[in-house]
Amino acid sequence: MKKLTSVLIALTMATALPAQRKLPKADFTTDTLMVHDPVMAYCHDTYHVFSTGRGIQHATSKDMKTWTVHAEPTMSVIPKWTHDSVAGFRDHVWAPDIIRYRNRWWLSYSCSTFGKNTSAIGLLSTRDLTTGCIWNDEGPIVCSREGRDNWNAIDSNFAIDDKGEPWLVFGSFWDGIQIVPLDTTMHIADPSLQRTIARRYPSEKENPVEAPFIYKHNGYYYLFVSWDYCCKGMDSSYKVVVGRSKTIEGPYLDRNGKDMAQGGGTLFIEGDKKEFEAAGHNSAYDINGKELFLCHGYSIGLGGASILIMKNIKWSNDGWPSL
């Protein structure tokens, strides 16, 4: 690993938890990108990584090796409706996702507070993805309320089905991972069609499953989710499991045929206890002919700081992914 910049060291020493990170005072470059919940977009020969942080952290690279971390957050202004919808939320924005659909870039984000399911998933859009581009506030996609909903409106991911129609998959703890169809404005088409597609412990109160991401490959939709606990530095226990389905709505079955809605899931990545204590909250892409898997890992060498993991995906003869 190359020597880190002084700014990166300062960030690392400050904390391993994203909720306490401060924005850099100026753009800086690094080969060790500190992130939580990374997602990627590729536009104009540039790779963009968006991640949890104040106003959504944004980093760019031409080669996926050296990254420029931008001091200006993606959301320079936090919409007022987010504070009205989620008490206690300020500017620390969680778990973005980004997709190109119908000649526009759409970016979702989560507004919440730890341990509560009064939450909201918001939406931004822009015509052209460039550093410093103007994002339009498209309001909320879905909101959850404590005492009303047994699901949590965070950790969103956009997925497009075989007919070219958009879907939203989301959720954390409570009744697990939800999926619902969207309309062409990337808002929910019919709330009554929302359903649960993954749980950890269906019969117990504690249900540590979150951070869904659907990736299409060779006729199957693969559902990745994270099990156990993030955001605890060296005490984190995050891991990623996967299942697959021929239809976007599921059921998603693991390699042993167990439904993920009933606790199924095939282990995909976890901490190796040498370089990373734990790893999770992933995304996956086919970019320029390379199938890439991204997640964050809690670095043992950096005392539990959360940094970017990026690996190539390979496939078994029977169609299961590995790294």
Summary of the structure (lengths in Angstrom):
residues: 323
radius of gyration: 18.2
end to end distance: 20.6
largest distance: 52.5
contacts: 1103
relative contact order: 0.12
helix: 8%
strand: 45%
